């Protein structure tokens, strides 16, 4: 069974299995990726397939501890949940809402929660790619220039990530969720805003004993608090 990004100008449409040619707007805007059903030893899960990306032998992402990788993926899903239409409505996505869950249970009856999370991550990635179009821009959904973090995070089962079931309708609600995860506010310097909603920031040096990519992800996630309901910001830094 395949779920592949649809080559259309409609950002809310996706290709689905032959029995369902298109999902509704509730199922998010895909990025340039496809999703294939796969079997692993421990569980079945949706696997994101990225084309043209290979791991380099000395990639920094090879050294991400498993716990750090889980935190990064948790941050990505948390921001994607906050961005859904029933929450802060930062982009046109309802993948993680009850309405989308109702549809996904009928389209993908075997694993609708996995499909929902995969679609939400794809929508978030595509929206950030559009808002942070600079070649050297790094954001929460692209933590290194080669996008090799995506390959590393594939080892983390999506269903192992805790995800708020209730909407996050305010910045205060998102701030509380981030504090629960991060333990403290993250420091950074705002540099400029772009017409596309991008927020360029400077990230302080990584503290001793902390993974560089984890520190980058935590700081970028905290910067979303500069947005508001229906007023998204897309934090990024330049490398």
Secondary structure, 3 states (H helix, E strand, C coil): CEEECCCCCCCCCCECCCCCCECCHHHCCCCCCEEEEEECCCCEEEEEECCCCCCCCCCHHHHCCHHHHHHHHHHHHHHHHHHCCCCCCCCCCCCCCHHHHHHHHHHCCCCHHHHHHHHHHHHHHHHHHHHCCCCCEEECCECCCCCHHHHHHCCCCHHHCCCCCCCCCCHHHHHHHHHHHHCCCCCEEEEEECCCCEEEEEECCCCCCCCHHHHHHHHHHHHHHHCECCECCEEEEEC
